[in-house]
Amino acid sequence: MTVAQKRAGRTVISQGEFAIDGGDDAIIATLLGSCVSACLWDPVRCIGGMNHVLFSDNTSGSADAFGHGVNAMELLINGLQRLGANKSGLRAKLFGGAKMIGGLSDAGERNAHFVSQFLESEGIPQVGGDLGGFRARRLEFWPGTGRARLKFVDQDVPVAIGKVRADNDVELF
């Protein structure tokens, strides 16, 4: 897992990343499908963070994926505590876990279940969020206040199909 970089006044994270910030103006953003983001914050210290957890399906790598999920959660919680957050005062909102390919995978449900169970075992209450469904989500989180804004992404994404070339050349875009 890597720590994301700030870009244009906000921190944008993607799969396997996390970010911690604070204050009224700090924003952490991501795009979720079957992945799940745990948004944790300490309302007293006005700091918080978000991770982006992804697991694979029940294949040969599922044990490694579980380890990555534990790592993602531990890095976020421990990072917040290093900055002075009180673990017993943390609050959580969970987002994502969509079933992106109907009938083929329940990865989103497994991701949501894992993160929910992890927080429950750590004694961190889930006070909001939006899990499941069939659409991707754009998520913005204000880690200093716990505010979150969610926008669903259109399910049907138009795909532009270019001309087929007759001469077997490769066209890079």
Residue frames as a rotation matrix with the C-alpha (Angstrom) as fourth column:
MET 1
0.587 0.810 0.000 0.00
0.810 -0.587 0.000 0.00
0.000 0.000 -1.000 0.00
THR 2
-0.561 -0.758 0.332 1.26
0.762 -0.630 -0.151 3.45
0.324 0.168 0.931 -0.84
VAL 3
-0.111 0.456 -0.883 0.39
0.570 -0.699 -0.432 6.86
-0.814 -0.551 -0.182 0.44
ALA 4
0.433 0.376 0.819 -1.24
0.898 -0.256 -0.358 9.06
0.075 0.891 -0.449 -2.20
GLN 5
-0.729 -0.680 -0.083 0.09
0.675 -0.733 0.082 12.44
-0.117 0.004 0.993 -3.27
LYS 6
0.049 0.707 -0.705 -1.72
0.310 -0.682 -0.662 15.78
-0.949 -0.186 -0.253 -3.13
ARG 7
-0.687 -0.157 0.709 -2.93
0.726 -0.111 0.679 16.98
-0.028 0.981 0.190 -6.51
ALA 8
-0.592 0.424 0.685 -4.50
0.182 -0.758 0.627 20.38
0.785 0.496 0.372 -7.20
GLY 9
-0.509 0.332 0.794 -5.57
-0.739 -0.641 -0.205 21.13
0.441 -0.691 0.572 -3.62
ARG 10
0.601 0.681 0.418 -6.96
-0.793 0.572 0.208 17.66
-0.098 -0.457 0.884 -2.89
THR 11
-0.583 -0.727 0.363 -5.55
-0.673 0.682 0.286 14.22
-0.455 -0.078 -0.887 -2.31
VAL 12
0.455 0.676 -0.579 -6.67
-0.878 0.448 -0.166 11.60
0.147 0.584 0.798 -4.81
ILE 13
-0.407 -0.560 0.721 -6.18
-0.655 0.729 0.196 7.95
-0.636 -0.393 -0.664 -3.92
SER 14
0.170 0.430 -0.887 -6.58
-0.866 0.494 0.073 4.80
0.470 0.756 0.456 -5.99
GLN 15
0.858 0.271 -0.436 -6.45
-0.116 0.930 0.349 1.06
0.500 -0.249 0.829 -5.35
GLY 16
0.405 -0.693 -0.597 -4.11
0.795 0.590 -0.145 0.13
0.452 -0.415 0.789 -2.52
GLU 17
-0.559 -0.624 0.547 -3.51
0.299 -0.766 -0.569 3.70
0.773 -0.154 0.615 -1.38
PHE 18
0.372 0.654 -0.659 -4.51
0.920 -0.167 0.354 5.70
0.122 -0.738 -0.664 1.67
ALA 19
-0.390 -0.455 0.800 -4.28
0.282 -0.886 -0.367 9.30
0.876 0.083 0.475 2.80
ILE 20
0.130 0.345 -0.929 -4.56
0.990 -0.093 0.104 11.13
-0.051 -0.934 -0.354 6.13
ASP 21
-0.601 -0.260 0.756 -5.25
0.372 -0.928 -0.023 14.85
0.707 0.268 0.654 6.50
GLY 22
-0.219 0.550 -0.806 -7.14
0.945 -0.086 -0.316 17.34
-0.243 -0.830 -0.501 8.64
GLY 23
-0.845 -0.025 -0.534 -8.70
0.035 -0.999 -0.008 20.76
-0.534 -0.026 0.845 8.85
ASP 24
0.050 0.986 -0.159 -11.84
-0.067 -0.156 -0.986 22.17
-0.996 0.060 0.059 7.28
ASP 25
0.395 0.105 -0.912 -10.51
-0.813 -0.423 -0.401 22.45
-0.428 0.900 -0.082 3.71
ALA 26
-0.691 -0.717 0.097 -8.74
-0.603 0.645 0.469 19.11
-0.399 0.265 -0.878 3.26
ILE 27
0.537 0.828 -0.163 -10.39
-0.778 0.412 -0.475 16.74
-0.326 0.381 0.865 0.78
ILE 28
-0.693 -0.611 0.384 -9.55
-0.377 0.760 0.530 13.13
-0.615 0.222 -0.756 -0.06
ALA 29
0.297 0.820 -0.489 -11.17
-0.864 0.012 -0.503 11.71
-0.407 0.572 0.712 -3.21
THR 30
-0.776 -0.490 0.398 -11.41
-0.249 0.817 0.519 8.38
-0.580 0.303 -0.756 -5.03
LEU 31
-0.066 0.721 -0.690 -13.42
-0.967 0.125 0.223 6.40
0.247 0.682 0.688 -7.57
LEU 32
-0.629 -0.095 0.771 -14.94
-0.509 0.800 -0.316 3.11
-0.587 -0.592 -0.552 -6.39
GLY 33
-0.188 0.603 -0.776 -16.50
-0.701 0.470 0.536 0.11
0.688 0.645 0.334 -8.08
SER 34
0.603 0.353 -0.716 -16.31
0.146 0.833 0.533 -3.18
0.785 -0.426 0.451 -6.20
CYS 35
-0.525 -0.828 -0.195 -13.56
0.460 -0.083 -0.884 -1.69
0.716 -0.554 0.425 -4.01
VAL 36
0.645 0.682 -0.345 -14.42
0.658 -0.266 0.704 -0.26
0.388 -0.681 -0.620 -0.60
SER 37
-0.372 -0.703 0.606 -13.14
0.103 -0.680 -0.726 2.90
0.923 -0.208 0.325 1.05
ALA 38
0.289 0.330 -0.899 -13.15
0.943 0.065 0.327 3.25
0.166 -0.942 -0.292 4.81
CYS 39
-0.052 -0.214 0.976 -13.37
0.049 -0.976 -0.211 6.92
0.997 0.037 0.061 5.79
LEU 40
0.263 0.042 -0.964 -12.26
0.925 0.275 0.264 7.26
0.276 -0.961 0.034 9.41
TRP 41
-0.143 -0.355 0.924 -12.02
0.042 -0.935 -0.353 10.44
0.989 -0.012 0.148 11.47
ASP 42
-0.406 -0.035 -0.913 -11.56
0.912 0.051 -0.408 11.68
0.061 -0.998 0.011 14.99
PRO 43
0.384 0.667 0.638 -14.11
0.635 -0.693 0.342 14.48
0.670 0.274 -0.690 15.54
VAL 44
0.845 -0.132 -0.518 -12.20
0.401 -0.487 0.776 15.82
-0.355 -0.864 -0.358 18.55
ARG 45
-0.086 -0.984 -0.156 -8.78
0.407 -0.177 0.896 16.08
-0.909 0.013 0.416 16.85
CYS 46
0.654 0.461 -0.599 -10.32
-0.334 -0.535 -0.776 17.04
-0.678 0.708 -0.196 13.47
ILE 47
-0.457 -0.748 -0.482 -8.17
-0.845 0.196 0.497 14.57
-0.277 0.634 -0.722 11.52
GLY 48
0.499 0.619 0.607 -9.14
-0.331 0.783 -0.527 11.63
-0.801 0.062 0.595 9.41
GLY 49
-0.606 -0.722 -0.335 -8.23
-0.627 0.174 0.759 9.48
-0.490 0.670 -0.558 6.49
MET 50
0.636 0.761 -0.128 -9.44
-0.651 0.440 -0.619 7.23
-0.415 0.477 0.775 3.72
ASN 51
-0.557 -0.749 0.359 -8.17
-0.330 0.596 0.732 4.01
-0.762 0.289 -0.579 2.19
HIS 52
0.231 0.547 -0.804 -9.09
-0.973 0.116 -0.201 2.13
-0.017 0.829 0.559 -0.99
VAL 53
-0.375 -0.315 0.872 -9.42
-0.525 0.847 0.081 -1.62
-0.764 -0.427 -0.484 -0.32
LEU 54
0.303 0.404 -0.863 -9.57
-0.931 0.320 -0.176 -4.18
0.205 0.857 0.473 -3.13
PHE 55
-0.143 -0.296 0.944 -9.68
-0.441 0.873 0.207 -7.96
-0.886 -0.387 -0.256 -2.88
SER 56
-0.717 -0.029 -0.697 -9.52
-0.654 0.374 0.657 -10.55
0.241 0.927 -0.287 -5.56
ASP 57
0.412 0.893 -0.182 -12.05
-0.783 0.449 0.429 -13.33
0.465 -0.035 0.885 -5.88
ASN 58
0.591 -0.118 0.798 -11.71
-0.572 0.637 0.517 -16.76
-0.569 -0.762 0.309 -4.22
THR 59
0.820 -0.417 -0.392 -8.74
-0.155 0.497 -0.854 -17.85
0.551 0.761 0.343 -6.30
SER 60
0.388 -0.746 -0.541 -5.22
0.774 0.582 -0.249 -18.85
0.501 -0.322 0.803 -5.39
GLY 61
-0.579 -0.684 0.443 -4.38
0.373 -0.706 -0.603 -15.27
0.725 -0.184 0.663 -4.34
SER 62
0.411 0.863 0.294 -7.28
0.133 -0.376 0.917 -14.81
0.902 -0.338 -0.270 -1.91
ALA 63
0.564 -0.268 -0.781 -5.09
0.826 0.176 0.536 -15.30
-0.006 -0.947 0.321 1.18
ASP 64
-0.594 -0.802 0.070 -2.73
0.805 -0.592 0.043 -12.57
0.008 0.082 0.997 -0.03
ALA 65
-0.331 0.553 0.765 -5.70
0.216 -0.744 0.632 -10.30
0.918 0.375 0.127 -0.75
PHE 66
0.712 0.567 -0.413 -6.94
0.497 0.008 0.868 -10.75
0.495 -0.823 -0.276 2.82
GLY 67
0.065 -0.794 -0.605 -3.50
0.958 -0.121 0.261 -9.72
-0.281 -0.596 0.752 4.07
HIS 68
-0.735 -0.304 0.606 -3.62
0.535 -0.810 0.241 -6.60
0.417 0.501 0.758 1.90
GLY 69
0.197 0.898 0.393 -7.01
0.221 -0.431 0.875 -5.70
0.955 -0.085 -0.284 3.37
VAL 70
0.682 -0.049 -0.730 -5.76
0.731 0.077 0.678 -6.08
0.023 -0.996 0.089 6.93
ASN 71
-0.387 -0.918 -0.092 -2.71
0.904 -0.397 0.160 -4.03
-0.183 -0.022 0.983 6.01
ALA 72
-0.458 0.278 0.844 -4.87
0.406 -0.780 0.477 -1.30
0.791 0.561 0.244 4.45
MET 73
0.631 0.774 0.054 -6.99
0.254 -0.271 0.928 -1.00
0.733 -0.573 -0.368 7.58
GLU 74
0.535 -0.497 -0.684 -4.08
0.823 0.122 0.555 -1.16
-0.192 -0.859 0.474 10.02
LEU 75
-0.530 -0.774 0.347 -2.06
0.833 -0.551 0.042 1.46
0.159 0.312 0.937 8.13
LEU 76
-0.133 0.568 0.812 -4.99
0.190 -0.790 0.584 3.88
0.973 0.231 -0.003 8.20
ILE 77
0.838 0.501 -0.215 -5.82
0.270 -0.038 0.962 3.35
0.474 -0.864 -0.167 11.88
ASN 78
0.332 -0.796 -0.507 -2.17
0.906 0.120 0.406 3.40
-0.262 -0.594 0.761 13.02
GLY 79
-0.509 -0.506 0.696 -1.44
0.721 -0.693 0.024 6.49
0.470 0.514 0.717 10.92
LEU 80
0.283 0.705 0.651 -4.31
0.063 -0.691 0.721 8.34
0.957 -0.163 -0.239 12.55
GLN 81
0.886 0.022 -0.462 -3.15
0.452 0.170 0.875 7.30
0.097 -0.985 0.141 16.02
ARG 82
-0.099 -0.994 -0.050 0.41
0.995 -0.100 0.003 8.49
-0.008 -0.050 0.999 15.27
LEU 83
-0.566 -0.062 0.822 -1.04
0.332 -0.930 0.159 11.92
0.754 0.363 0.547 14.55
GLY 84
-0.962 0.067 0.264 -2.90
-0.265 -0.459 -0.848 11.98
0.064 -0.886 0.459 17.86
ALA 85
-0.108 0.976 -0.191 -6.28
-0.675 0.069 0.735 10.42
0.730 0.208 0.651 17.03
ASN 86
-0.529 0.074 0.846 -7.92
-0.733 0.462 -0.499 8.48
-0.428 -0.884 -0.190 19.83
LYS 87
-0.938 0.120 -0.325 -8.87
-0.119 0.770 0.627 5.03
0.325 0.627 -0.708 18.51
SER 88
-0.624 0.741 -0.249 -11.87
0.725 0.431 -0.537 4.84
-0.290 -0.516 -0.806 20.84
GLY 89
-0.136 0.572 -0.809 -13.13
0.009 -0.816 -0.578 8.13
-0.991 -0.086 0.106 19.39
LEU 90
-0.932 -0.264 -0.249 -12.82
-0.238 -0.071 0.969 7.18
-0.273 0.962 0.003 15.71
ARG 91
0.190 0.978 0.082 -15.94
-0.275 0.133 -0.952 7.10
-0.943 0.158 0.294 13.56
ALA 92
-0.802 -0.494 0.335 -16.32
0.116 0.422 0.899 5.38
-0.586 0.760 -0.282 10.17
LYS 93
0.403 0.818 -0.410 -18.25
-0.585 -0.115 -0.803 5.75
-0.704 0.563 0.432 6.95
LEU 94
-0.486 -0.534 0.693 -17.95
0.133 0.738 0.662 2.99
-0.864 0.413 -0.288 4.33
PHE 95
0.364 0.547 -0.754 -18.50
-0.675 -0.403 -0.618 3.35
-0.642 0.734 0.222 0.59
GLY 96
-0.431 -0.502 -0.750 -18.28
-0.901 0.292 0.322 1.13
0.057 0.814 -0.578 -2.48
GLY 97
-0.709 0.049 0.703 -18.69
-0.222 0.931 -0.289 -2.61
-0.669 -0.361 -0.649 -2.75
ALA 98
0.163 0.816 -0.554 -20.77
-0.863 -0.155 -0.481 -2.53
-0.479 0.557 0.679 -5.93
LYS 99
0.056 -0.046 0.997 -21.49
0.361 0.932 0.023 -5.57
-0.931 0.359 0.069 -8.06
MET 100
-0.198 -0.253 -0.947 -19.97
-0.559 -0.764 0.321 -4.18
-0.805 0.593 0.010 -11.23
ILE 101
-0.704 -0.025 -0.710 -20.40
-0.647 0.435 0.626 -7.21
0.293 0.900 -0.323 -13.48
GLY 102
0.108 0.899 0.425 -23.83
-0.982 0.162 -0.094 -8.70
-0.154 -0.407 0.900 -12.93
GLY 103
0.906 0.423 -0.013 -23.87
-0.423 0.904 -0.064 -12.43
-0.016 0.064 0.998 -12.20
LEU 104
0.553 -0.742 -0.380 -20.10
0.007 0.460 -0.888 -12.89
0.833 0.488 0.260 -12.40
SER 105
-0.476 -0.822 -0.312 -18.60
0.435 0.088 -0.896 -11.82
0.764 -0.562 0.316 -9.10
ASP 106
0.749 0.651 -0.123 -19.55
0.424 -0.329 0.844 -10.97
0.508 -0.685 -0.522 -5.55
ALA 107
-0.252 -0.959 -0.130 -16.19
0.808 -0.135 -0.573 -9.27
0.532 -0.250 0.809 -4.88
GLY 108
-0.418 0.136 0.898 -17.90
-0.227 -0.973 0.042 -6.02
0.880 -0.186 0.438 -3.85
GLU 109
0.682 0.724 0.107 -20.00
-0.340 0.184 0.922 -7.80
0.648 -0.665 0.372 -1.26
ARG 110
0.556 -0.562 -0.612 -16.93
0.751 0.656 0.080 -9.59
0.356 -0.504 0.787 0.12
ASN 111
-0.482 -0.749 0.454 -15.00
0.487 -0.660 -0.572 -6.31
0.728 -0.055 0.683 0.27
ALA 112
-0.066 0.561 0.825 -17.83
-0.514 -0.728 0.454 -4.58
0.855 -0.395 0.336 2.15
HIS 113
0.854 0.407 -0.323 -18.26
0.004 0.616 0.788 -7.51
0.520 -0.674 0.524 4.55
PHE 114
0.144 -0.889 -0.434 -14.53
0.851 0.335 -0.405 -7.65
0.506 -0.311 0.805 5.33
VAL 115
-0.631 -0.443 0.637 -14.19
0.153 -0.876 -0.457 -3.92
0.761 -0.191 0.620 6.09
SER 116
0.247 0.807 0.536 -17.40
-0.559 -0.333 0.759 -3.86
0.792 -0.487 0.369 8.16
GLN 117
0.844 0.046 -0.534 -16.27
0.301 0.783 0.544 -6.88
0.443 -0.620 0.647 10.21
PHE 118
-0.175 -0.981 -0.087 -12.78
0.757 -0.077 -0.649 -5.44
0.630 -0.180 0.756 10.67
LEU 119
-0.487 0.032 0.873 -14.16
-0.287 -0.950 -0.126 -2.18
0.825 -0.312 0.472 12.07
GLU 120
0.626 0.769 0.130 -16.55
-0.430 0.201 0.880 -4.04
0.650 -0.607 0.457 14.34
SER 121
0.617 -0.451 -0.645 -13.70
0.651 0.753 0.096 -6.16
0.443 -0.479 0.758 15.72
GLU 122
-0.516 -0.840 0.169 -11.68
0.633 -0.507 -0.586 -2.97
0.578 -0.195 0.793 16.36
GLY 123
-0.146 0.552 -0.821 -14.60
0.913 -0.244 -0.326 -1.28
-0.380 -0.797 -0.468 18.15
ILE 124
-0.914 -0.151 -0.376 -14.91
-0.001 -0.928 0.374 1.52
-0.405 0.342 0.848 15.58
PRO 125
-0.072 0.986 0.148 -18.59
0.357 0.164 -0.919 2.36
-0.931 -0.013 -0.364 14.93
GLN 126
-0.816 -0.017 0.577 -19.85
0.572 -0.165 0.804 2.72
0.082 0.986 0.144 11.39
VAL 127
-0.421 0.634 -0.649 -22.03
0.307 -0.573 -0.760 5.82
-0.854 -0.518 0.047 11.40
GLY 128
0.475 0.609 -0.636 -22.78
-0.440 -0.461 -0.770 6.15
-0.762 0.645 0.049 7.70
GLY 129
-0.678 -0.733 -0.046 -21.89
-0.332 0.249 0.910 5.33
-0.656 0.632 -0.412 4.16
ASP 130
0.481 0.770 -0.419 -23.27
-0.770 0.143 -0.622 3.63
-0.419 0.622 0.662 1.08
LEU 131
-0.618 -0.698 0.362 -22.42
-0.502 0.705 0.501 0.02
-0.605 0.128 -0.786 0.19
GLY 132
-0.329 0.436 0.838 -23.54
0.452 0.851 -0.265 -2.37
-0.829 0.292 -0.477 -2.52
GLY 133
0.497 0.615 -0.613 -25.64
-0.320 -0.527 -0.788 -1.71
-0.807 0.587 -0.065 -5.58
PHE 134
0.473 -0.207 0.856 -24.57
0.732 0.634 -0.251 -1.92
-0.491 0.745 0.451 -9.20
ARG 135
0.832 -0.137 0.538 -22.92
0.297 -0.708 -0.640 1.42
0.469 0.693 -0.548 -9.96
ALA 136
-0.231 -0.962 -0.147 -19.50
0.863 -0.133 -0.488 2.96
0.450 -0.240 0.860 -9.49
ARG 137
0.818 0.465 -0.339 -19.18
0.575 -0.677 0.459 5.94
-0.016 -0.571 -0.821 -7.16
ARG 138
-0.143 -0.789 0.598 -17.08
0.298 -0.610 -0.734 9.10
0.944 0.073 0.322 -7.02
LEU 139
0.637 0.310 -0.705 -16.34
0.732 0.043 0.680 9.88
0.241 -0.950 -0.200 -3.39
GLU 140
-0.154 -0.641 0.752 -15.05
-0.035 -0.757 -0.653 13.00
0.988 -0.127 0.094 -1.68
PHE 141
0.522 0.231 -0.821 -14.27
0.756 0.322 0.570 12.98
0.396 -0.918 -0.007 2.04
TRP 142
0.302 -0.373 0.877 -13.46
-0.395 -0.886 -0.241 15.91
0.867 -0.274 -0.415 4.32
PRO 143
-0.021 -0.365 -0.931 -11.24
0.512 0.796 -0.324 14.20
0.859 -0.483 0.170 6.93
GLY 144
-0.908 -0.358 0.218 -11.35
0.030 -0.575 -0.818 17.07
0.418 -0.736 0.533 9.41
THR 145
-0.534 0.786 0.311 -15.12
-0.842 -0.466 -0.271 16.99
-0.068 -0.407 0.911 9.73
GLY 146
-0.693 0.266 0.670 -16.25
0.079 0.952 -0.296 13.53
-0.716 -0.153 -0.681 8.58
ARG 147
0.275 0.800 -0.533 -18.36
-0.537 -0.332 -0.776 15.00
-0.797 0.500 0.338 5.79
ALA 148
-0.672 -0.432 0.602 -18.63
0.254 0.629 0.735 12.84
-0.696 0.646 -0.314 2.68
ARG 149
0.132 0.686 -0.716 -20.10
-0.729 -0.422 -0.539 13.52
-0.672 0.593 0.444 -0.76
LEU 150
-0.499 -0.179 0.848 -21.01
0.224 0.918 0.326 10.74
-0.837 0.353 -0.418 -3.13
LYS 151
0.067 0.522 -0.850 -21.91
-0.871 -0.385 -0.305 10.82
-0.486 0.761 0.429 -6.81
PHE 152
0.304 0.107 0.947 -22.96
0.191 0.967 -0.171 7.75
-0.933 0.233 0.274 -8.75
VAL 153
-0.654 -0.552 -0.517 -21.25
-0.487 -0.217 0.846 7.20
-0.580 0.805 -0.127 -12.08
ASP 154
0.318 0.775 -0.547 -23.45
-0.933 0.153 -0.325 6.33
-0.168 0.614 0.772 -15.06
GLN 155
0.313 -0.148 0.938 -23.54
-0.164 0.965 0.206 2.58
-0.936 -0.218 0.278 -15.49
ASP 156
0.652 -0.049 0.757 -23.35
0.709 0.395 -0.585 2.70
-0.270 0.917 0.292 -19.28
VAL 157
0.116 -0.718 -0.686 -20.08
-0.084 -0.696 0.713 4.31
-0.990 -0.025 -0.141 -20.22
PRO 158
0.946 0.262 -0.192 -19.98
-0.199 0.001 -0.980 5.16
-0.257 0.965 0.053 -23.92
VAL 159
0.070 -0.929 0.364 -17.07
0.278 0.369 0.887 3.56
-0.958 0.039 0.284 -25.74
ALA 160
0.532 0.025 -0.846 -15.76
-0.702 -0.545 -0.458 5.21
-0.473 0.838 -0.272 -28.87
ILE 161
0.385 -0.379 0.841 -14.77
0.450 0.873 0.187 2.67
-0.806 0.306 0.507 -31.48
GLY 162
-0.089 -0.545 -0.833 -12.19
-0.540 -0.677 0.500 3.86
-0.837 0.494 -0.234 -33.95
LYS 163
0.598 0.229 -0.768 -11.82
-0.800 0.229 -0.554 2.87
0.049 0.946 0.320 -37.58
VAL 164
0.645 -0.408 0.647 -10.46
0.163 0.900 0.404 -0.56
-0.747 -0.155 0.647 -38.28
ARG 165
0.141 -0.698 -0.702 -7.20
-0.838 -0.462 0.290 -0.27
-0.527 0.548 -0.650 -40.15
ALA 166
0.950 0.280 -0.138 -6.71
-0.304 0.730 -0.612 -2.55
-0.071 0.623 0.779 -43.09
ASP 167
0.490 -0.834 -0.255 -2.92
-0.361 0.072 -0.930 -2.53
0.793 0.548 -0.266 -43.02
ASN 168
0.645 -0.176 -0.743 -2.13
0.563 0.767 0.307 -4.32
0.516 -0.617 0.594 -39.72
ASP 169
-0.408 -0.748 0.523 -0.31
0.087 -0.602 -0.793 -1.28
0.909 -0.278 0.311 -38.34
VAL 170
-0.086 0.316 -0.945 -0.57
0.989 0.142 -0.043 -0.61
0.121 -0.938 -0.324 -34.64
GLU 171
-0.006 0.160 0.987 -2.06
0.129 -0.979 0.160 2.73
0.992 0.128 -0.015 -33.69
LEU 172
-0.526 -0.233 -0.818 -1.10
0.827 0.085 -0.555 4.03
0.199 -0.969 0.148 -30.25
PHE 173
0.263 0.664 0.700 -3.31
0.299 -0.746 0.595 6.47
0.917 0.052 -0.395 -28.41
